[in-house]
Amino acid sequence: MNKITWADIVFCVVVSMAIASVICVWLFIEAIFEKVAG
């Protein structure tokens, strides 16, 4: 088993935040489109 390093933890956190940001932006855009479409 490899030891988990701080680099691994930071990488996981950054990736998780990036995915969460993409999902939030996607939901936000979808909501705007629904309002525009009526």
Backbone as JSON Lines, residues from 0, in Angstrom:
{"i":0,"aa":"M","n":[0.84,-1.21,0.0],"ca":[0.0,0.0,0.0],"c":[0.87,1.25,0.0]}
{"i":1,"aa":"N","n":[0.56,2.16,-0.87],"ca":[1.27,3.44,-0.87],"c":[0.7,4.35,0.21]}
{"i":2,"aa":"K","n":[1.57,5.14,0.78],"ca":[1.1,6.11,1.77],"c":[0.38,7.24,1.05]}
{"i":3,"aa":"I","n":[-0.65,7.78,1.69],"ca":[-1.34,8.94,1.12],"c":[-0.55,10.18,1.53]}
{"i":4,"aa":"T","n":[-0.17,10.97,0.54],"ca":[0.6,12.18,0.82],"c":[-0.31,13.39,0.81]}
{"i":5,"aa":"W","n":[0.22,14.52,1.28],"ca":[-0.55,15.76,1.26],"c":[-0.92,16.12,-0.17]}
{"i":6,"aa":"A","n":[-0.02,15.81,-1.11],"ca":[-0.3,16.12,-2.52],"c":[-1.54,15.37,-2.98]}
{"i":7,"aa":"D","n":[-1.68,14.11,-2.56],"ca":[-2.86,13.32,-2.94],"c":[-4.13,13.95,-2.36]}
{"i":8,"aa":"I","n":[-4.06,14.37,-1.1],"ca":[-5.22,14.96,-0.44],"c":[-5.61,16.26,-1.14]}
{"i":9,"aa":"V","n":[-4.62,17.13,-1.39],"ca":[-4.89,18.41,-2.05],"c":[-5.48,18.16,-3.43]}
{"i":10,"aa":"F","n":[-4.9,17.2,-4.17],"ca":[-5.4,16.89,-5.51],"c":[-6.86,16.45,-5.46]}
{"i":11,"aa":"C","n":[-7.19,15.58,-4.52],"ca":[-8.57,15.1,-4.39],"c":[-9.52,16.25,-4.07]}
{"i":12,"aa":"V","n":[-9.1,17.15,-3.17],"ca":[-9.95,18.28,-2.8],"c":[-10.16,19.2,-3.99]}
{"i":13,"aa":"V","n":[-9.09,19.48,-4.73],"ca":[-9.2,20.36,-5.9],"c":[-10.13,19.76,-6.94]}
{"i":14,"aa":"V","n":[-9.97,18.46,-7.2],"ca":[-10.83,17.79,-8.19],"c":[-12.28,17.83,-7.73]}
{"i":15,"aa":"S","n":[-12.52,17.56,-6.44],"ca":[-13.88,17.58,-5.92],"c":[-14.51,18.96,-6.06]}
{"i":16,"aa":"M","n":[-13.73,20.01,-5.75],"ca":[-14.24,21.38,-5.87],"c":[-14.53,21.72,-7.32]}
{"i":17,"aa":"A","n":[-13.67,21.27,-8.22],"ca":[-13.87,21.54,-9.64],"c":[-15.15,20.89,-10.14]}
{"i":18,"aa":"I","n":[-15.38,19.65,-9.74],"ca":[-16.59,18.94,-10.16],"c":[-17.82,19.63,-9.58]}
{"i":19,"aa":"A","n":[-17.76,20.01,-8.31],"ca":[-18.89,20.7,-7.67],"c":[-19.18,22.02,-8.38]}
{"i":20,"aa":"S","n":[-18.12,22.74,-8.75],"ca":[-18.3,24.02,-9.44],"c":[-18.98,23.83,-10.78]}
{"i":21,"aa":"V","n":[-18.54,22.81,-11.52],"ca":[-19.13,22.54,-12.83],"c":[-20.62,22.22,-12.68]}
{"i":22,"aa":"I","n":[-20.96,21.4,-11.68],"ca":[-22.36,21.02,-11.46],"c":[-23.18,22.26,-11.1]}
{"i":23,"aa":"C","n":[-22.65,23.12,-10.22],"ca":[-23.37,24.33,-9.82],"c":[-23.6,25.24,-11.01]}
{"i":24,"aa":"V","n":[-22.57,25.43,-11.83],"ca":[-22.7,26.29,-13.01],"c":[-23.72,25.7,-13.97]}
{"i":25,"aa":"W","n":[-23.67,24.39,-14.16],"ca":[-24.61,23.73,-15.08],"c":[-26.05,23.93,-14.61]}
{"i":26,"aa":"L","n":[-26.31,23.71,-13.3],"ca":[-27.66,23.89,-12.75],"c":[-28.1,25.34,-12.89]}
{"i":27,"aa":"F","n":[-27.18,26.28,-12.67],"ca":[-27.49,27.7,-12.77],"c":[-27.89,28.06,-14.2]}
{"i":28,"aa":"I","n":[-27.11,27.58,-15.18],"ca":[-27.41,27.85,-16.59],"c":[-28.74,27.21,-16.97]}
{"i":29,"aa":"E","n":[-28.98,25.99,-16.5],"ca":[-30.22,25.3,-16.8],"c":[-31.42,26.09,-16.27]}
{"i":30,"aa":"A","n":[-31.3,26.62,-15.06],"ca":[-32.38,27.41,-14.46],"c":[-32.64,28.67,-15.29]}
{"i":31,"aa":"I","n":[-31.57,29.32,-15.76],"ca":[-31.74,30.53,-16.58],"c":[-32.44,30.17,-17.88]}
{"i":32,"aa":"F","n":[-32.04,29.08,-18.51],"ca":[-32.67,28.68,-19.77],"c":[-34.16,28.4,-19.56]}
{"i":33,"aa":"E","n":[-34.5,27.78,-18.43],"ca":[-35.91,27.49,-18.15],"c":[-36.7,28.79,-18.01]}
{"i":34,"aa":"K","n":[-36.1,29.79,-17.35],"ca":[-36.79,31.08,-17.19],"c":[-36.95,31.76,-18.54]}
{"i":35,"aa":"V","n":[-35.89,31.74,-19.36],"ca":[-35.94,32.38,-20.67],"c":[-36.97,31.69,-21.56]}
{"i":36,"aa":"A","n":[-36.99,30.36,-21.49],"ca":[-37.92,29.6,-22.32],"c":[-39.37,29.78,-21.84]}
{"i":37,"aa":"G","n":[-39.51,30.16,-20.59],"ca":[-40.83,30.39,-20.05],"c":[-41.36,29.15,-19.37]}
